Amino acid sequence: MKKGTIIFIGQINLKSKLDLNKIYNMSKLIEGIFNHLENWGTFWFGFLFWGSIFGAILTVFFSAFSSSILIILGYFFGIIFGLISNFKKWSWIN
Amino acid sequence: MVMDQLRDIKHQFQNEIEGSEDLSLEAEKRIARSFMGRIEWEMIAIGLTQCFLWFGVWAMVLAGLMPLWLGFSILVVTVTFAYLPSHAGQHGHLSGNKKNLNWLNFWVGQISLIPLAQSHEILKVTHLKHHAHTNDPNNDPDHKHTHTGSWFKSALAVHLQTGDRDERLNNMLERWMESEPKFKEATERGGLVLFGFYILQIVAAINFPLETLFLWWLPRKIAVSYLGVIFSHMPHKELPVGRHADTRFWTNGLIRFFNHSMQIHAMHHMYPKICHHDEPKAIEALRPFMIERGIPGADRIPKKIINNPLTKLDAV
């Protein structure tokens, strides 16, 4: 497909001229994200998924403390857990 | 005394009938084919119902209509039903002989797998490899969690299949991706589905952390352990490679329902095109062939399988 190709969807001419450079850059970005997650996916899962859960558990057990501090603490534990999991290749956390 | 004599005569008569039967491969295939080709509507119903229940429990817990512990208890049970409909789709049971309904195999299979956060396509291509190379350490993707020293080790090992933990499995996948374009395409499409589940779980955990832990992550981990033990370890452990030698009839004292009928998994490996719900009557018809071929445990399988809980096999 050449740069500036007109897209047809059924009988409708969208007349939207695609900038293939943008598409190329987008696909490069997505590829980059996948490559990054291949090496760091477990870390991000530990940080965001388990960090959220750790924060919620801390909030349940230490309700007297400020919930924002406990949630930040949860994400801190999530970072540590994510790093250890990534290093030890604990794919079961996902 | 008279009853014993009558029973002996009956057994002798049955043995003579079985002995006179045509036990050729052609005869076996002819009988097996008579059980193939129908649409397994039961699996479509199970797949969609358990997924509907999963979403329903989520909605009720989030709305405060159901306590979290109850939702967790329900989903631990229902999520174990998530795999078999996908498995039926992997073998084309959901469309039967109707090629125009092929889409059912993917869509019902994938919808059913939402609670397990798995890709139907990846499970399909790896499961078909499992059938082609059952118990082969270098070519069976399920080998590592199947051939463990105990069911408990199997329940843990099944979670170590992904990532870089299982080098042998990774080598298999890389080899097939290089040599089989269709395997590669299916794996890449499945990879996108897994990426979607990865993002969804993180988003769910950020918004509903404890609910995501108890309604999604924990039930699916427990279900996967159960599946690893009941679907892989028990039917295949310590058995060699070979069409009639790689799967056994077994029992653990529990009724068939609680084992998802995996006591008769040998039937599935003998003829994967026969629907799961037709296996009992197929075994009744193919029993003499199974004994003749030396399928492990076939000589202990009762003559009547339909409605039989199979809590025990006959003594040898």
Contacts between the chains, C-beta under 8 A, distances in Angstrom:
chain1	res1	chain2	res2	distance
A	34	B	195	7.4
A	37	B	195	7.6
A	37	B	198	7.7
A	41	B	198	6.9
A	42	B	163	7.0
A	44	B	202	7.6
A	45	B	198	7.0
A	45	B	201	7.8
A	45	B	202	6.8
A	48	B	202	4.7
A	48	B	205	7.0
A	48	B	206	6.6
A	49	B	201	6.0
A	49	B	202	5.1
A	49	B	205	4.5
A	49	B	212	7.7
A	50	B	205	7.8
A	52	B	202	8.0
A	52	B	205	4.3
A	52	B	206	4.9
A	52	B	209	4.3
A	52	B	212	7.8
A	53	B	205	6.0
A	53	B	209	4.6
A	53	B	210	7.0
A	53	B	212	7.2
A	53	B	213	5.1
A	55	B	209	6.8
A	56	B	209	3.6
A	56	B	210	5.0
A	57	B	209	7.9
A	57	B	210	7.4
A	60	B	210	7.5
A	89	B	163	5.4
A	89	B	164	4.8
A	89	B	165	5.7
A	90	B	163	7.8
A	91	B	159	7.9
A	91	B	160	7.1
A	91	B	162	4.4
A	91	B	163	2.7
A	91	B	164	7.4
A	91	B	165	5.9
A	92	B	159	4.0
A	92	B	160	6.3
A	92	B	162	7.8
A	92	B	221	7.7
A	94	B	162	7.3
A	94	B	198	6.9
A	94	B	201	7.8
